[in-house]
């Protein structure tokens, strides 16, 4: 089956949609982490490319652990502790193959929550009152399907079926993730994300808003996963195509909801 990438040079830069199939992009903690390191946040390089960032209160920490030999190429982790260096109250993990723009938007929302709590009497990092539907309703308005199971889970799938978000709406066992997401074929996803029980729903909502955003992502042809390219749209190209004119498909028309950063 042909696709818009068929005759393009591997190094050519494109703008593509949907985001969940775009590939990871340039993996750089300085791009992903929106933290003010000149205002009390700390950056801690470690061995073998691992790097940590911690909040001034030492209750929030994030980590990037590259493992290029593994399928997910490593892990991005966000953890929150009610007391400095205490046990995790909640945790989010992403494969390193997750699009970096989604990672950036979640970390930017994390910083917003931290600053709101710091300058008020709120504690939304641990007592967030955002309703779950604020995270999944935008998916429905964007054409995603919805399947509810009697085991307490509901699953939302992308229109082309190559990505999804699952929510445990009836949590009886807090040991597993309350939310999980993936991009690609469910049996062989490009990336996976897990949000533990207790994770602020505001962070999940920031993730889903970024996931369905219609702002295209910059990628080179060689960075886009090959076996799902047929489902991608090329919004624009930034260099002359080397082998004639390849059709350019329009992006999906529905706008995304959520905050604009």
Number of C-alpha atoms within 10 A of each C-alpha: 5 8 17 17 22 15 14 22 16 13 12 18 19 22 18 27 24 22 23 24 27 30 26 24 17 15 16 10 20 10 13 20 21 17 21 11 14 7 9 12 16 17 18 10 13 11 7 9 10 17 17 18 21 20 21 14 14 17 20 23 22 21 21 25 19 19 16 10 8 8 14 18 15 18 19 23 19 23 19 24 18 15 13 14 13 11 12 15 17 19 20 22 20 24 24 26 23 27 24 22 21 23 22 20 24 26 21 19 20 22 18 15 19 19 11 15 15 12 8 8 8 14 13 17 24 16 12 16 10 15 12 15 11 18 21 22 15 19 24 13 13 18 14 21 16 16 10 14 10 7 10 12 16 18 19 22 21 20 12 12 15 18 24 23 23 21 21 21 15 12 15 9 10 11 9 14 22 21 22 21 24 24 28 22 15 15 6 11 17 27 25 23 21 22 23 19 20 18 25 23 24 22 24 23 25 25 24 25 24 25 23 23 21 19 17 18 22 21 20 21 22 15 17 20 14 12 11 16 19 13 14 22 24 22 19 16 17 11 12 12 13 11 10 9 11 15 11 14 15 13 17 12 8 12 13 19 20 17 11 10 7
